[in-house]
Amino acid sequence: MDATVLVVAKAPIAGFAKTRLTPPLRPVAAATVAAAALLDTLTAVRGSGARHTIVAWTGDLARAECSAEIARALDDFVIVPQRGHTFGARLANAHADAARSGLPVLQIGMDTPQITPELLAEAAGKLLSGRDTVLGPATDGGWWALGLTDPRAARLLADVPMSTRHTGRLTRDALVANGFDIALLPTLTDVDHVDDIAPVAAVSGGRFSAVTARLMVAPGIRL
């Protein structure tokens, strides 16, 4: 598949990753959830058939939960550092770095572990079949995937407020206003809050489901 799949990820370090899960989870447990989501995401990307797979990374991997497993998984990816002072700028710069191969780029995060290789291949296939943009809405009003054939469109992300309930709409509006034709992908739930864990685990399988089942044995558990 002549496309690039780009994962924007941060090291799952206690107190650094998935801080909105605390409380009720303790920081180490929240980082463990983040690590499980990342590992399942990387597995899905590896199975997607994409010609290029890239991770835009931030944080000290040596301090991360499951650092050895993550390091082994990252061996199959090109790693680029995240650049920029805002999240929107980091997304835009990561996309620009990934686009250097000249192929369409499908950008995702690390907090939708329910993605499958088939879903990623379908999304990239839309780009390869003539759609210049694909956007995957998230249930919280954001987005979980953005695919572009024109790397210049990524510059628009730097001016879109991120991590709000309006981010998805504002991203879509900015793309449409600049003449891009958008194909929508299925809506998914990001794991940002503790109430997101159970519905995502129910449909994701893999490591995420196993890890969260252990952590969420009882309501209000603090691990």
Stockholm file with secondary structure:
# STOCKHOLM 1.0

chainA/1-223         MDATVLVVAKAPIAGFAKTRLTPPLRPVAAATVAAAALLDTLTAVRGSGARHTIVAWTGDLARAECSAEIARALDDFVIVPQRGHTFGARLANAHADAARSGLPVLQIGMDTPQITPELLAEAAGKLLSGRDTVLGPATDGGWWALGLTDPRAARLLADVPMSTRHTGRLTRDALVANGFDIALLPTLTDVDHVDDIAPVAAVSGGRFSAVTARLMVAPGIRL
#=GR chainA/1-223 SS CCCEEEEEEECCCTTTSCGGGTTTSCHHHHHHHHHHHHHHHHHHHHTTTCSEEEEEEESCGGGSTTHHHHHHHHTTSEEEECCCSSHHHHHHHHHHHHGGGSSCEEEECSSCTTCCHHHHHHHHHHHHTTCSEEEEEBTTSSEEEEEESSGGGGGGGGGSCCSSTTHHHHHHHHHHHTTCCEEECCCBCCCCSHHHHHHHHHHHCHHHHHHHHHHTSSTTCCC
#=GC SS_cons         CCCEEEEEEECCCTTTSCGGGTTTSCHHHHHHHHHHHHHHHHHHHHTTTCSEEEEEEESCGGGSTTHHHHHHHHTTSEEEECCCSSHHHHHHHHHHHHGGGSSCEEEECSSCTTCCHHHHHHHHHHHHTTCSEEEEEBTTSSEEEEEESSGGGGGGGGGSCCSSTTHHHHHHHHHHHTTCCEEECCCBCCCCSHHHHHHHHHHHCHHHHHHHHHHTSSTTCCC
//
